[in-house]
Amino acid sequence: MPMEATDKRIVPNDVMLGEVRKMIAEGHSVTIKVKGVSMLPFIVGDRDSVRLVKPSHLKVRDIALAEIDEGHYVLHRIKRIEPTRITLMGDGNLRGLEFCRPKDIAGKVEVIFRNGKSIDPWASSEQRKVGIWLALTPIRRILLAIYRRTIL
């Protein structure tokens, strides 16, 4: 029986993101809708989408899709790069770091899509905002609480 256009299928993240990883490894770019609040205020779940590409060269501040445990993926910002370990943290997280190996980076964000507009995460204006946000880490809890009450 053919599937109706309105039918929806729920696919677990580990399955879907595993397929996304394979497509990226084959050289495709993949656009996914983001879920969650771990990248607030720069990426808003259920509103924004991101285009992921093969991570040919990683830099601190890249936003990466990483498999931090078997089948468990996060889309977080790279905080530190070492030869055998990459440290990640979501912009909307108050604490807590994730770690993975360089080979566990499945893709990196090339473009953020919001309300029909494209945002280059490496544009100078975006990087200024990121720099300010990172400097405000000690008061991030207060800023995120205000943001969630006024924007979300």
matplotlib code that plots the C-alpha trace (Angstrom):
import matplotlib.pyplot as plt

x = [0.0, 1.6, 2.3, 0.1, 1.9, 0.6, 1.9, 4.8, 7.3, 9.2, 12.9, 15.1, 17.9, 20.6, 19.3, 18.6, 21.9, 23.8, 22.4, 23.2, 26.8, 27.0, 25.7, 28.2, 31.0, 30.0, 30.5, 26.9, 25.7, 22.7, 20.2, 18.4, 16.0, 17.5, 15.8, 16.6, 17.9, 21.6, 22.7, 20.7, 20.8, 22.6, 20.5, 16.9, 15.4, 12.2, 12.8, 16.2, 17.8, 21.5, 23.4, 26.1, 29.2, 32.2, 34.6, 37.7, 39.3, 38.1, 38.6, 37.8, 34.3, 33.1, 29.7, 30.0, 27.8, 29.7, 29.1, 30.1, 29.0, 27.8, 24.7, 24.6, 25.1, 25.3, 25.4, 27.7, 30.5, 34.1, 36.0, 39.3, 41.2, 43.9, 45.5, 43.4, 40.5, 38.0, 36.2, 32.6, 30.1, 26.6, 26.2, 23.1, 24.7, 25.6, 28.3, 29.3, 31.6, 31.5, 34.6, 35.1, 37.9, 38.5, 37.1, 33.9, 33.1, 30.4, 30.0, 30.2, 27.7, 28.2, 24.9, 22.2, 18.7, 16.3, 12.9, 13.9, 17.3, 20.8, 23.3, 27.0, 28.3, 31.7, 30.6, 32.4, 29.2, 28.3, 31.8, 31.6, 28.4, 30.0, 33.0, 30.8, 28.6, 31.7, 33.0, 29.7, 29.9, 29.9, 26.4, 25.1, 22.4, 20.8, 21.0, 19.5, 16.6, 15.8, 16.1, 13.8, 11.2, 11.2, 12.0, 10.8]
y = [0.0, 3.4, 5.8, 8.9, 12.3, 13.1, 9.9, 10.4, 7.9, 8.3, 7.3, 7.1, 9.6, 7.0, 5.4, 8.7, 10.3, 7.2, 7.5, 11.2, 10.3, 7.8, 10.3, 13.0, 10.4, 9.8, 13.5, 14.7, 17.7, 16.9, 19.4, 18.4, 20.1, 20.6, 19.5, 20.5, 23.5, 22.7, 25.2, 28.2, 31.0, 30.4, 27.4, 26.9, 23.4, 22.9, 26.1, 26.0, 23.6, 23.1, 22.0, 19.5, 18.8, 16.5, 17.8, 18.2, 20.7, 21.2, 24.4, 25.5, 27.1, 24.8, 23.4, 19.7, 16.6, 14.1, 10.6, 10.7, 7.2, 4.4, 5.7, 8.9, 12.0, 15.7, 18.9, 21.0, 23.6, 22.4, 23.9, 22.2, 20.0, 17.6, 14.9, 12.1, 14.0, 16.7, 18.5, 19.8, 21.8, 23.1, 26.8, 26.4, 24.1, 25.5, 23.0, 19.6, 18.7, 15.9, 14.2, 12.2, 11.1, 13.1, 10.2, 10.5, 13.9, 13.0, 16.5, 20.2, 22.9, 24.9, 26.9, 27.6, 28.1, 30.3, 31.6, 31.4, 33.0, 31.5, 32.2, 31.6, 30.5, 31.8, 35.3, 37.9, 39.2, 35.6, 35.0, 38.3, 37.1, 33.7, 35.4, 37.6, 34.5, 32.5, 35.3, 35.4, 31.8, 32.7, 34.3, 32.0, 30.5, 33.9, 34.9, 31.6, 31.9, 35.3, 34.1, 31.2, 33.3, 36.1, 34.3, 30.7]
z = [0.0, -1.0, 1.8, 1.8, 1.6, 5.1, 6.7, 9.1, 10.2, 13.4, 13.0, 16.1, 16.1, 16.2, 13.0, 11.2, 12.2, 11.3, 7.8, 7.7, 8.7, 5.8, 3.3, 4.5, 4.3, 0.6, -0.1, 0.1, 2.1, 4.3, 5.8, 9.0, 11.3, 14.7, 17.9, 21.5, 23.3, 23.7, 21.1, 22.2, 21.4, 18.1, 16.9, 18.1, 18.1, 16.1, 14.2, 12.7, 10.2, 9.5, 6.4, 7.3, 5.2, 5.3, 8.0, 5.9, 8.3, 11.8, 13.8, 17.4, 17.2, 14.4, 15.1, 14.6, 14.5, 16.7, 17.7, 21.4, 22.2, 20.0, 18.3, 20.5, 18.5, 19.5, 17.5, 19.6, 19.2, 19.2, 22.2, 21.9, 19.4, 20.4, 18.2, 19.7, 21.4, 20.5, 23.3, 22.6, 24.5, 23.5, 23.5, 25.6, 28.1, 31.5, 32.1, 30.9, 28.1, 25.6, 24.1, 21.0, 18.7, 15.5, 13.4, 15.4, 13.9, 11.3, 9.8, 10.5, 10.0, 6.9, 7.0, 9.5, 8.0, 10.0, 8.8, 5.2, 5.7, 5.5, 8.3, 7.8, 11.2, 10.3, 9.2, 11.2, 12.8, 14.0, 15.3, 17.3, 18.9, 19.7, 21.2, 23.5, 24.4, 25.3, 27.5, 29.3, 30.3, 34.1, 33.8, 31.0, 33.4, 33.9, 30.2, 29.1, 31.6, 30.2, 26.6, 27.2, 28.8, 26.2, 22.9, 23.2]

ax = plt.figure().add_subplot(projection="3d")
ax.plot(x, y, z, "-o")
ax.set_aspect("equal")
plt.show()
